[in-house]
């Protein structure tokens, strides 16, 4: 798959903005950070850009800070980084829940909040909580900066106010009052790796037992995220009684007009919207919105804290260029690889067949490896992103050319069936054991939500991961 004719890694944000502004010289140019949307679009037949500008390792852009009563989320903050951040945990619970619902750990380790917003799909999970949190967005270009309410950013399905020479440089959330509480619920066809059939984000501000202000937003029921104005108005001044919750549920179902598609009918989506409205309001009425939250969620980022090393110097890698990296502990040059995905480069240039291609769009996890110590899906990583990086594949985790205890546990527990998916499971599990040396069955199950097994042998895989922790 040809990703682009040029892959440029700038050293500063100003360099990246200058490249975007110079489309006449560079040809059609596109920013890439996580790449979890861009590469899927190209895989599905979209014309690849002439130039990809990789900003994923620019310094200091993956920070979440508090300034004068506002939370600022940098453009490189990943979903997992947001989940782990104390400011988001304390003040932006609906956003945390939405970030946790995105994809699987490997996707959340690459995909960014800014990228989720820029893609502008009405099914994207983080947009509805950002709307109810009254977020604003700052857009940067060589012409300067401009900030606008997030509600004005979206113009339609995958259409935004973002100009061709702009990038999202900041997401700004005013810290809600302490009397406000919110939540997020997503309905999908499975528990992980699912696109929203419908999702809801709420933020209610209370005065004692009565609702003082209500914000409710729905995703995947219209071309853009929509507010539920009638239901909001019906809740204001009222207590969250069963009758009021039922009234809000009815108003929601009357107001929305979702579409029929392959994932669900309009009538089913309308029904789901009512169900998740009722459940979310019941959670808030019972003050139970955080009750089932895992206090120490599974990240699959080992001991790295989920941050990639910064790039000290710029690189320009034309198609066919050599990519140099550390691969399984050895300096390696991947010849004629800059236009490929990392998965393709490893199999076709490094001749490492352990990393498997299953779906080529981040769904199955068979291609899981470690990028600078963080578990990612290599089908969604450009090979050029590995320039100067540390890559570990399943071939690289053996100890002194002997299987490590985790691999032995897979054999002894009968966790290896056809074997095709096994390398991806092993890479996810090995990173889990870095984070949680003795994982519980629940933690093991969470760690492999991004890995599919068509032989349906998940119980033995979980048994193997737990056993490996016990041996350690």
C-alpha positions as CSV (number, residue, x, y, z in Angstrom):
1,X,0.0,0.0,0.0
2,X,1.4,3.4,-1.0
3,X,0.9,5.8,1.9
4,X,2.4,8.9,0.3
5,X,5.2,10.1,-2.0
6,X,6.9,12.0,0.9
7,X,6.9,11.4,4.6
8,X,8.2,14.4,6.5
9,X,9.0,14.4,10.2
10,X,9.3,18.0,11.3
11,X,11.3,19.0,14.4
12,X,8.9,21.9,15.5
13,X,5.3,22.8,15.2
14,X,6.2,25.9,13.1
15,X,7.9,23.6,10.6
16,X,4.8,21.5,10.3
17,X,2.6,24.6,9.8
18,X,5.0,25.9,7.1
19,X,4.7,22.6,5.3
20,X,0.9,22.8,5.4
21,X,1.0,26.3,4.1
22,X,3.2,25.3,1.1
23,X,0.8,22.9,-0.6
24,X,1.8,24.3,-4.0
25,X,5.3,22.9,-3.5
26,X,4.5,19.8,-1.4
27,X,1.4,18.8,-3.3
28,X,-1.7,17.6,-1.3
29,X,-0.4,17.5,2.3
30,X,-2.0,15.9,5.3
31,X,-1.0,16.0,9.0
32,X,-0.7,12.6,10.7
33,X,-0.4,12.0,14.4
34,X,-2.0,8.7,15.5
35,X,-2.9,7.7,12.0
36,X,-5.7,5.4,13.1
37,X,-8.2,7.2,10.7
38,X,-5.8,8.2,7.9
39,X,-4.4,4.8,7.2
40,X,-7.8,3.1,7.3
41,X,-9.1,5.7,4.7
42,X,-6.2,4.9,2.4
43,X,-6.6,1.2,2.9
44,X,-10.3,1.6,1.9
45,X,-9.3,3.3,-1.4
46,X,-9.0,7.0,-0.6
47,X,-6.3,8.8,-2.7
48,X,-3.1,9.0,-0.6
49,X,-1.8,12.5,0.0
50,X,1.3,13.6,-1.8
51,X,2.9,14.4,1.5
52,X,2.3,13.2,5.1
53,X,3.6,15.4,7.8
54,X,4.1,13.4,11.0
55,X,3.8,15.5,14.1
56,X,3.5,12.6,16.5
57,X,6.8,13.2,18.2
58,X,6.8,17.0,18.4
59,X,7.9,18.0,22.0
60,X,5.4,19.2,24.7
61,X,2.3,18.7,22.6
62,X,1.1,15.6,24.5
63,X,0.4,17.5,27.8
64,X,-2.8,18.1,29.7
65,X,-2.6,21.3,31.9
66,X,-4.8,23.5,34.0
67,X,-4.7,27.2,33.4
68,X,-7.0,29.7,35.1
69,X,-9.9,27.4,35.6
70,X,-9.6,25.6,32.2
71,X,-8.2,22.2,31.1
72,X,-5.9,22.4,28.1
73,X,-5.5,19.2,26.0
74,X,-2.6,19.2,23.6
75,X,-3.0,18.0,20.0
76,X,-0.9,14.8,20.6
77,X,-2.7,13.6,23.8
78,X,-3.8,10.1,23.1
79,X,-7.0,8.5,24.5
80,X,-5.1,6.4,27.0
81,X,-3.2,9.5,28.2
82,X,-6.5,11.3,28.8
83,X,-7.8,8.2,30.7
84,X,-4.8,8.3,33.0
85,X,-4.7,12.0,33.6
86,X,-5.8,13.3,37.1
87,X,-7.3,16.5,35.7
88,X,-9.6,14.5,33.3
89,X,-10.4,12.0,36.0
90,X,-11.5,14.7,38.5
91,X,-13.2,17.3,36.2
92,X,-14.1,15.7,32.9
93,X,-15.6,12.3,33.7
94,X,-17.8,12.1,30.6
95,X,-14.7,12.6,28.4
96,X,-12.7,10.0,30.4
97,X,-15.5,7.4,29.9
98,X,-15.7,8.2,26.2
99,X,-11.9,7.9,25.7
100,X,-12.0,4.5,27.4
101,X,-14.7,3.3,25.0
102,X,-12.5,4.1,21.9
103,X,-11.3,1.0,20.1
104,X,-8.9,-1.1,22.2
105,X,-5.7,-0.4,24.2
106,X,-3.5,-0.5,21.1
107,X,-5.8,2.0,19.3
108,X,-6.0,4.3,22.4
109,X,-2.2,4.3,22.5
110,X,-2.0,5.9,19.1
111,X,-5.2,7.7,18.4
112,X,-5.4,11.3,19.6
113,X,-8.4,13.3,20.9
114,X,-7.6,16.0,18.4
115,X,-7.6,13.5,15.6
116,X,-10.9,12.1,16.7
117,X,-12.3,15.6,16.6
118,X,-10.8,16.4,13.2
119,X,-12.2,13.3,11.6
120,X,-15.7,14.7,12.5
121,X,-17.6,11.5,12.3
122,X,-20.9,11.8,14.2
123,X,-20.2,8.3,15.6
124,X,-16.8,9.3,17.1
125,X,-17.0,8.9,20.9
126,X,-15.2,11.9,22.3
127,X,-17.1,14.6,20.5
128,X,-20.4,14.4,22.4
129,X,-18.7,14.7,25.9
130,X,-16.6,17.6,24.6
131,X,-19.8,19.3,23.5
132,X,-21.5,19.0,26.9
133,X,-18.3,20.1,28.6
134,X,-18.6,23.3,26.5
135,X,-15.2,22.8,24.9
136,X,-13.5,25.2,22.6
137,X,-10.9,24.5,20.0
138,X,-7.8,26.4,18.9
139,X,-6.7,26.1,15.3
140,X,-3.2,27.1,14.3
141,X,-1.6,28.1,11.0
142,X,1.2,30.3,9.8
143,X,-1.5,33.0,9.7
144,X,-2.0,32.8,13.4
145,X,-4.4,31.2,15.9
146,X,-8.2,31.3,16.2
147,X,-10.4,29.8,18.8
148,X,-14.0,28.8,18.3
149,X,-16.7,26.8,20.2
150,X,-16.5,23.2,19.4
151,X,-20.2,23.3,18.4
152,X,-19.2,25.7,15.5
153,X,-16.4,23.5,14.3
154,X,-18.6,20.7,12.8
155,X,-20.3,21.5,9.5
156,X,-21.5,18.0,8.5
157,X,-20.4,14.4,8.2
158,X,-16.6,14.6,8.2
159,X,-16.8,18.3,7.4
160,X,-15.3,20.9,9.7
161,X,-14.2,24.6,9.8
162,X,-10.6,23.4,9.7
163,X,-8.8,25.2,6.8
164,X,-6.3,23.2,4.7
165,X,-3.4,25.0,6.3
166,X,-4.6,24.6,9.9
167,X,-4.1,22.0,12.6
168,X,-5.8,21.6,16.0
169,X,-3.4,23.0,18.5
170,X,-5.4,23.0,21.7
171,X,-8.7,21.7,23.2
172,X,-9.9,23.9,26.0
173,X,-12.5,22.7,28.6
174,X,-13.8,25.1,31.3
175,X,-13.7,23.2,34.6
176,X,-17.3,22.5,35.6
177,X,-18.6,23.6,39.1
178,X,-18.3,21.0,41.9
179,X,-22.0,20.7,41.9
180,X,-22.0,19.3,38.3
181,X,-21.8,15.6,37.5
182,X,-21.9,13.9,34.2
183,X,-21.5,10.6,32.4
184,X,-21.2,8.9,29.0
185,X,-22.8,5.7,27.7
186,X,-22.1,4.1,24.3
187,X,-24.2,1.4,22.6
188,X,-22.3,-0.7,20.1
189,X,-22.5,-4.2,18.6
190,X,-19.8,-5.5,21.0
191,X,-18.0,-4.3,24.2
192,X,-14.8,-3.3,22.5
193,X,-13.6,-2.3,19.0
194,X,-17.1,-1.1,18.2
195,X,-18.4,2.0,16.4
196,X,-21.2,3.7,18.2
197,X,-24.7,2.8,17.2
198,X,-25.7,5.7,19.4
199,X,-23.9,7.4,22.3
200,X,-25.0,9.9,24.9
201,X,-23.0,12.4,27.0
202,X,-24.6,14.3,29.9
203,X,-23.5,17.1,32.3
204,X,-26.1,18.1,34.9
205,X,-25.5,20.9,37.4
206,X,-27.4,20.4,40.7
207,X,-28.8,22.8,43.3
208,X,-29.4,20.4,46.2
209,X,-31.6,17.7,44.8
210,X,-32.8,19.7,41.8
211,X,-31.3,20.1,38.3
212,X,-30.1,23.7,37.8
213,X,-28.7,23.2,34.3
214,X,-28.7,20.2,31.9
215,X,-26.6,19.5,28.8
216,X,-27.3,16.3,26.8
217,X,-25.6,15.5,23.5
218,X,-26.1,12.5,21.2
219,X,-23.7,10.9,18.7
220,X,-24.5,8.7,15.7
221,X,-28.1,10.0,15.4
222,X,-27.6,12.9,12.9
223,X,-24.9,14.3,10.5
224,X,-23.3,16.0,13.5
225,X,-23.5,15.7,17.3
226,X,-26.8,17.1,18.4
227,X,-28.1,18.6,21.7
228,X,-31.4,17.3,23.1
229,X,-32.9,20.8,23.9
230,X,-36.4,19.6,24.8
231,X,-35.2,17.0,27.3
232,X,-32.7,19.5,28.8
233,X,-35.5,22.0,29.3
234,X,-37.7,19.4,30.9
235,X,-35.1,18.4,33.5
236,X,-34.2,22.0,34.6
237,X,-35.8,22.8,37.9
238,X,-36.8,19.2,38.6
239,X,-35.5,16.4,40.7
240,X,-34.3,13.3,39.0
241,X,-37.4,11.2,39.8
242,X,-38.5,8.2,37.9
243,X,-41.2,10.2,36.3
244,X,-38.8,12.9,35.1
245,X,-36.4,10.4,33.8
246,X,-39.2,8.7,31.8
247,X,-40.3,12.0,30.4
248,X,-36.8,12.8,29.2
249,X,-36.5,9.4,27.6
250,X,-39.8,10.0,25.7
251,X,-38.7,13.4,24.6
252,X,-35.4,12.0,23.3
253,X,-37.1,9.4,21.2
254,X,-39.5,12.0,19.7
255,X,-36.7,14.4,18.8
256,X,-34.0,12.4,17.1
257,X,-34.1,11.1,13.5
258,X,-31.3,8.6,13.1
259,X,-30.5,6.7,9.8
260,X,-30.8,3.1,8.8
261,X,-27.5,1.5,7.9
262,X,-25.8,-1.9,8.0
263,X,-25.1,-1.6,11.7
264,X,-28.6,-0.8,12.9
265,X,-32.1,0.4,11.8
266,X,-33.4,3.9,12.6
267,X,-36.0,2.5,14.9
268,X,-33.5,0.4,16.8
269,X,-31.2,3.4,17.2
270,X,-34.2,5.5,18.5
271,X,-35.0,2.8,21.0
272,X,-31.3,2.6,22.1
273,X,-31.2,6.4,22.6
274,X,-34.1,6.1,25.0
275,X,-32.5,3.2,26.9
276,X,-29.2,4.9,27.4
277,X,-30.9,8.2,28.3
278,X,-32.7,6.4,31.1
279,X,-29.7,4.5,32.3
280,X,-27.4,7.6,32.3
281,X,-30.0,9.6,34.3
282,X,-30.5,6.8,36.7
283,X,-26.7,6.7,37.3
284,X,-26.7,10.4,38.0
285,X,-29.7,10.2,40.3
286,X,-28.0,7.4,42.3
287,X,-24.6,9.2,42.2
288,X,-23.4,5.9,40.7
289,X,-21.7,7.1,37.5
290,X,-18.3,6.0,38.7
291,X,-19.2,2.8,40.6
292,X,-17.9,0.2,38.1
293,X,-14.8,2.1,37.1
294,X,-11.5,0.1,37.3
295,X,-9.2,2.3,39.4
296,X,-6.1,1.2,37.5
297,X,-7.1,0.6,33.9
298,X,-5.1,-1.5,31.5
299,X,-3.1,0.6,29.1
300,X,-0.6,-1.8,27.4
301,X,2.1,0.9,27.6
302,X,4.4,-1.0,30.0
303,X,6.5,1.3,32.0
304,X,6.6,4.2,29.5
305,X,3.6,6.1,30.9
306,X,2.4,6.2,27.3
307,X,4.6,9.0,26.0
308,X,6.7,8.6,22.8
309,X,10.2,10.1,22.7
310,X,10.5,13.5,20.9
311,X,12.2,13.9,17.6
312,X,15.4,15.9,17.9
313,X,15.9,16.5,14.1
314,X,13.7,16.7,11.1
315,X,13.6,14.0,8.4
316,X,12.3,13.9,4.8
317,X,11.7,10.4,3.6
318,X,10.6,10.1,0.0
319,X,8.8,6.9,-1.1
320,X,11.3,4.1,-1.4
321,X,13.6,5.5,1.2
322,X,15.4,3.5,3.8
323,X,14.0,3.5,7.3
324,X,16.5,3.1,10.1
325,X,15.4,1.9,13.6
326,X,16.3,-0.4,16.4
327,X,14.5,-3.7,15.7
328,X,14.5,-6.3,18.5
329,X,17.5,-4.7,20.0
330,X,19.6,-4.5,16.8
331,X,20.2,-1.4,14.6
332,X,18.3,-2.1,11.4
333,X,17.8,-0.5,8.0
334,X,14.5,-1.3,6.3
335,X,15.3,-0.8,2.6
336,X,12.7,0.8,0.3
337,X,10.2,1.0,3.1
338,X,9.1,4.6,3.7
339,X,5.9,4.3,1.7
340,X,4.7,1.1,3.4
341,X,3.0,0.4,6.7
342,X,5.2,-0.9,9.5
343,X,3.5,-4.3,9.2
344,X,4.4,-4.5,5.5
345,X,7.9,-3.4,6.1
346,X,8.5,-5.9,8.8
347,X,7.2,-8.8,6.8
348,X,8.5,-7.8,3.3
349,X,11.8,-6.0,4.2
350,X,12.9,-7.5,7.5
351,X,11.4,-10.9,6.6
352,X,9.9,-11.2,10.1
353,X,6.8,-13.3,9.7
354,X,5.7,-13.4,13.3
355,X,3.7,-10.2,13.0
356,X,0.5,-11.2,11.1
357,X,-1.9,-9.4,8.9
358,X,-5.5,-10.1,9.6
359,X,-7.7,-7.2,8.9
360,X,-5.2,-4.4,7.9
361,X,-7.4,-1.8,9.6
362,X,-6.8,-2.1,13.4
363,X,-9.6,-4.5,14.2
364,X,-8.0,-7.9,14.9
365,X,-4.7,-7.2,16.8
366,X,-2.7,-9.9,15.0
367,X,-0.1,-7.3,14.1
368,X,0.4,-6.0,17.6
369,X,4.0,-5.0,18.5
370,X,5.8,-2.5,20.7
371,X,6.6,1.0,19.4
372,X,9.0,2.6,21.9
373,X,7.7,0.2,24.5
374,X,4.0,0.9,23.8
375,X,1.7,-1.7,22.3
376,X,0.3,-0.6,18.9
377,X,-1.2,-2.2,15.8
378,X,1.5,-2.1,13.1
379,X,-1.0,-2.1,10.3
380,X,-2.0,1.5,11.4
381,X,1.6,2.7,11.8
382,X,3.5,4.1,8.8
383,X,6.9,2.4,8.4
384,X,8.4,5.9,8.3
385,X,7.1,6.5,11.8
386,X,9.7,3.9,12.9
387,X,12.6,6.2,11.8
388,X,14.8,6.4,14.9
389,X,12.3,4.4,17.0
390,X,12.6,1.2,19.0
391,X,10.5,-1.7,17.6
392,X,9.9,-5.0,19.3
393,X,8.1,-7.9,17.6
394,X,7.2,-11.3,18.9
395,X,10.6,-12.5,17.6
396,X,12.3,-10.1,20.0
397,X,10.7,-11.1,23.4
398,X,12.4,-14.5,23.8
399,X,15.0,-14.7,26.6
400,X,18.4,-15.9,25.4
401,X,16.8,-17.6,22.4
402,X,14.5,-19.5,24.7
403,X,10.8,-19.0,25.0
404,X,9.9,-16.7,27.9
405,X,7.5,-18.0,30.7
406,X,4.5,-16.3,29.0
407,X,5.1,-18.3,25.8
408,X,5.5,-21.5,27.8
409,X,2.3,-20.7,29.6
410,X,0.5,-20.4,26.3
411,X,1.7,-23.9,25.3
412,X,0.9,-25.5,28.6
413,X,-2.5,-23.9,28.9
414,X,-3.6,-25.0,25.4
415,X,-3.9,-21.3,24.4
416,X,-2.4,-21.9,21.0
417,X,-4.9,-23.2,18.5
418,X,-4.4,-22.4,14.8
419,X,-1.6,-20.0,15.9
420,X,-2.3,-17.2,13.5
421,X,-3.5,-14.7,16.2
422,X,-1.1,-16.0,18.9
423,X,1.8,-13.5,18.3
424,X,-0.6,-10.5,18.8
425,X,-2.0,-12.0,21.9
426,X,1.5,-12.7,23.2
427,X,2.6,-9.1,22.6
428,X,-0.4,-7.7,24.3
429,X,0.0,-10.0,27.3
430,X,3.7,-9.4,27.7
431,X,3.1,-5.7,27.9
432,X,0.3,-6.3,30.4
433,X,2.7,-8.2,32.6
434,X,5.1,-5.2,32.5
435,X,2.2,-3.1,34.0
436,X,0.7,-5.7,36.2
437,X,3.1,-8.5,37.1
438,X,0.3,-10.7,38.5
439,X,-2.8,-9.8,36.6
440,X,-6.3,-11.0,37.6
441,X,-8.5,-12.8,35.0
442,X,-10.4,-9.6,34.6
443,X,-7.3,-7.6,33.8
444,X,-6.1,-10.3,31.4
445,X,-9.5,-10.1,29.6
446,X,-9.2,-6.3,29.4
447,X,-5.7,-6.5,28.0
448,X,-6.8,-8.6,25.0
449,X,-9.9,-6.6,24.0
450,X,-8.0,-5.6,20.9
451,X,-7.1,-9.1,19.9
452,X,-9.5,-11.4,18.1
453,X,-9.3,-15.2,18.0
454,X,-11.5,-16.9,15.4
455,X,-11.0,-20.2,17.1
456,X,-12.8,-18.6,20.1
457,X,-10.3,-19.8,22.7
458,X,-10.3,-16.8,25.0
459,X,-10.7,-18.8,28.2
460,X,-7.4,-20.7,27.8
461,X,-5.6,-17.5,26.7
462,X,-6.7,-15.7,29.8
463,X,-5.7,-18.8,31.9
464,X,-2.2,-18.6,30.2
465,X,-1.7,-15.0,31.0
466,X,-2.8,-15.4,34.7
467,X,-0.5,-18.5,35.0
468,X,2.4,-16.5,33.6
469,X,1.9,-13.9,36.2
470,X,1.8,-16.5,38.9
471,X,5.1,-18.1,37.7
472,X,6.7,-14.6,37.7
